[in-house]
Amino acid sequence: MFDLLQSTRIGGDDSIAPETLSGEFYKGHIFWDAEIWMFPALLAQHPDLARTILDYRFKYLSQAQEQAKAQSGAGADFPWESAASGKEVAPGGFSKGRHVTAGVGWAVWQYYLATNDKKWLTERGLPLLSNIADYFVRRATKNPATGEYEIKGVFGPDENKGECDNNTYTNAMAKNVLTYATNAADTVSSTHLRAHET
């Protein structure tokens, strides 16, 4: 917790690199570790500091949209490894790790569930979730033989395995993100309707 707290600041929009400030191996770059491993620990005790991890992703939403567009797609696809530019800096095939994008969507919904911050959900959470959902809708293709949807050509969390089709973790997280985006849209819509009724 000391390492996490020394790597965050209230009101910031920076994320946390693996090893936080205690090592140089990861060059201060941002990976999926931020949302999946560090964010939950902060969220439970310091939600205002946890939010900075998501605000970093919101700050670079346009870069993630550019990355998705370069793949002939819609939405937003966050880099496996990003730096101060918000663009992909991962070497080789590692840039095909889509569990990063799904992890961002998961963390957005967890933040809302923990804080019930509808203003943040409206202004930042829903734009993140809807773009991530749009990306996975485009990435998933229907297998005509099985009728099932597949996500092909990704690196999963077991990065040493290399590129694979239908990585279990990535597919499950993508499915969850589609549900979270729907829930977020419904929440924001009902909030606006109640505001107009009063």
C-alpha positions, 0 to 999 in steps of 0.5 A: 500500500505504501508503494501505491500511495506514493505513486498517486495524488488526488486530482491527478490523471496519471496511472501506476506502472508495475513496480510503482516508483521502486524499480525501472524494469518497466520504464514507468509504462502503464500495463493492465496491472494498473486496472486489474491488480493495483486499482482494486486495492486502492478502490477499497480504501482510497476511491479518489486515488483509484479514480486517477487510474481511470482518468489516465485512460480517459485522458488518452481515449482519443489515442485508443480510438485512433488505435482501434481505427487503425485496425479498421474498427470502431470504439477504443482499443487501449495499448498493452503498454503505454507511456506519456503519449498514450500510444502503444509502445509494446514490442512485437506481438505483445501489442495484440494483448486485448485483455488490457482494453477489457480490463479498463472497462471492468475497472470503470464499472467497479469504480461506479459500483463502489462509489455510485458516482453518477456524475463521473459515470456520465462524463467519463465512465460511459464514454470509456465503456461505450467505446470499449464495447464498440471495439469488442462488438467489431472484434468479435466475429460469428463462426458460421459453423457454431453460431458462436462469436469469437475473438481471434488473434490476441495475446492473453494474460499468459503472454508467453503462450503467444498469439491465440484465438478465443483466449478464455480470459479475454472473451469472458472480460469482453462479454462482461464489458458489453453488459457493463456498457449496457448497464451504464447507459441505462443508469445514465439514461434513468438519471437524466430522466429523473432530473428532467422530471423534477 
